[in-house]
Amino acid sequence: MPDGNSRTHDPARPERLLIKVILPKQGHERKVQPGGSPAVPFRAVDANYRRGLTQQVEAIRRAVAPQISSVGAVPLRIKVLPKAIAKSHRPESLFSAQTCPIVGAGALGELFARATPEGLTRLAESIRSDRSDQLVKDLSGIQSIEPVTPASRRLGLGSADILRRAPRVQGGFALRATLFDLGDSSIEEIAERFSATCRRLGLAPESRGYSRSSLAFRVPCKNEGEVEALSRLLSVRSIAPMPLIRAIRPQRLAAGPAPDLPGPSGPTSGYPVVVVVDTGISDKLADLNPWVLGRESSVAPQYRNPGHGTFVAGLICWPSQLNPGLRDIGDQACAVFDLQVLPNGDPARGAIDFLEEPEFLQSLEAAVIQHANEFKVWNLSLGSNETCSLDRFSPLAQELDRMQEQFKITFVIAAGNYDAPPPLLGFPRSGQELEAGRITAPADSVLGVTVGSISHHQDLNPNCPSPFSRHGAGPNHIIKPDLVHFGGACSVDARQRFGVRSVSEQGLAEDLGTSFAAPLVSRTLAQIHHQVTPAPSPVLARALLTHHARDPRNGGRVPDGDENFFGFGLPTPPPYCLECTPHSSTLVFEEFLRPGFFLEWDDFPYPPSLRRNGKYFGEVWMTVAFAPLLNPQYGSEYCETHVDAHFGVYRDVRHRDGKIEKKFAGLVPPEHKSRGELYESYQVEKLRKWAPVRTYHARLPQTGERGERWRLKLQLLSRHEDGAGHDALGSRPQPFALILTIADPLGQAPVYNEMAQIIRNQYQSQNLTVRAAARVRGRQ
């Protein structure tokens, strides 16, 4: 592995080579110059084309006019051409405040508008007669204008299918309904109108557990007729079976006496802590009890079975002692807080119960409100029976994102297990495996860190995705899982199984699942929060967690096409992810970007030893992390903001007339991309546009890259902007964290010392302060 990526600590070097933090407000803020090209239509807009769209609008107006009188407005579905998906092509002159304004989005290329009889009349007139350049362009990108149908509200399922998949409860079957926010009423008024209508139909909706802004409800239905009636309500956006939250049933592959395990050397409050949101942690293990800071339970005593949560806790406290053969798990101590929310689901261990999504959210948020200031990392080795869609983020993920944003915490979430009968998922994966093995909610959380499992057994596809580990991409093609770790190995036919080891009430146990990969990442993130002082923001901690993650197969970058299975790779534990080597220099930036402006650091430092004969050499990688503005009403466009980074050099370009112009050339491109197409749909899928974490990498050629000076530039993009380029959803600044590493891949150049001296002279900076790692003691 190149020295710049090395995880090997040099014990002969007493000095810790710390990351440099470039203090804020030293970049130059520049106004984004207005751009854009003339309004060029995507296709011909002739009389027949206008007539067809007008007929669609007129048919909708006739169909919904009788119903609109009771609700005021109805949703309208607009489908646009793939070429017209970009925000710069959004048909907002056609669908305007004077006609039917756009109020949301669904799948990529699907928009929703608010329709009234008057608005539909004016829309039809605009389609018939407006000849302005902008209106013609807007019209040319429209595929269809149609009502929202009961079938589309049921997400393609029949009423009988929904009941068959829904959990049986008192009063029938539990369903989850979400509503449109058309922007013409308050959230309270929308909810009250829906509840009143449901009561007239004999239904009893509940919003308990969901935030008001989510407009999500639990609605029990007794029969197909009630599901049909619910799906005909104009305010309803989606209807689905109520998801159940569950831990993966332990397989308990082996058991034996547990080894002598170390305890804390001082007060447990002085250690990093992970909240274990699970089935509970046993209080019958003398070695484990000192590491448990506290316990809370919302599970009735008759349904308690702490087996799964105990196994997870053991992996957080003693992973290296229990699994000495595993790499990159770190040996620093970590404590746990026990949050028991999951009831027993194993009939072999007593009475079983199930947990519905809103009940889970209630218990979780109550604990978050009480403990978020103290504990920043929450391990969710759990999942649901809801497979994630590419077109929409799950309500459960949206609720977790809301909590993470509000309370400044991070949920580390298992990607989910593929638990169908064998054969399991092979690798590489193709065909039906790609659809069947998709991640399950809440692994589609944008602000959460989702973890997949890789195999640790050398005879079973080592360092590759475990056959039970689910894969991405997430909705809107965001990279999921974010990271991977060792969660066990098995053969595709499941006959050979080798788990990771942890503790149980019966002694040493062995098990496998993404549930047991997640805690290995949770403890690394908790160590980052604990060791960096002052405590880092969740965004900076996530960037530090991601920046040195690597492909577990070879220690290099995860190649294009494999990110849906490996994410950004296997993370590096502290202290290595928080330090530099003599041949590398890592810099941290935490700043804000304002809408309509970009930040640049011109004449950016570059180590002299990596410049020869006017050319630059070396390896550069960057990680940008941010918490995007989120809007649940915009479906696949849930992430509203995006931070774009560019790092490169100025070059002299000679024009035909002999004039020389200095041009900027980016040299460190985003990873997991291909520049063959320019359509927004392609940029979303291939360039990971609008994703909350983005990595960049370049290994400069052996012949070097010519250039005059380096420049770093970051810019804020927003999906919904006014004419001045400001975010129409609030114009708020966007915080971000950027980590940049410059390294000599040959491990020879004194990069760290050179950069430290240049930075000291050029910027106000400080070391990323890291406290001494806590130690554990063996029992006497």
ABEGO torsion letter per residue (X at the ends): XBAAABABBBAABABBBBBBBBBBGABBBBBBBBBEBBBBBABBBBAAAAAAAAAAAAAAAAAAAAAAAAAGBBBBBBBBBAAAABAAABBAAABBAABBBBABBBBBGBBBBBBBAAAAAAAAAAAAABABAAAAAAAAABABBBBBBAAAAAGGBBAAAAAAABBBBBGEBBBBBBBBBAGABBAAAAAAAAAAAAAAAGBBBBABGBBAAAGBBBBBBABAAAAAAAAABAABABBBBBBBBBBBBBAGABBBBBBBBBBBABBAAABBBBBBBBAEBBAABAAAAAABABBBBABBAAABBAAAAAAAAAAAAAAAAABAABBGAEABBBBBBBBBABBBABAAAEBBBBBBAAAAAAAAAAAAAAAAAABABBBBBBBBABBBBAABBBAAAAAAAAAAAAAGBBBBBBAEBBABBOBBBBOBBBEAAAAAABBBOAAABAABBBBBBBBABAABGBGBBBAABBBOBBBGGBBOBABBBBAEBBBAAGABBBBBBBBBAAEBBBBBEAAAAAAAAAAAAAAAAAABOBBBBAAAAAAAAAAABBBAAAGBBBBBGAAAAAEAEBBBBOAAAABBBAABBBBBBBBBBBBGBBBBBBGBBBBAAABBGGBBBEBBBBBBBBBBBBBAAAEAAABABBBBBBBBBBBBBBBAAGBBBBBBBBABBBBGBBAABABAAAAAAAAGBGBABBBBBBBBBAAEBBEABBBBBBBBBBABBBAAGBBAAGGBBBBBBBBBBBBBAAGABBAAAAAAAAAAAABBBBBBBBBBBBBBBBBX
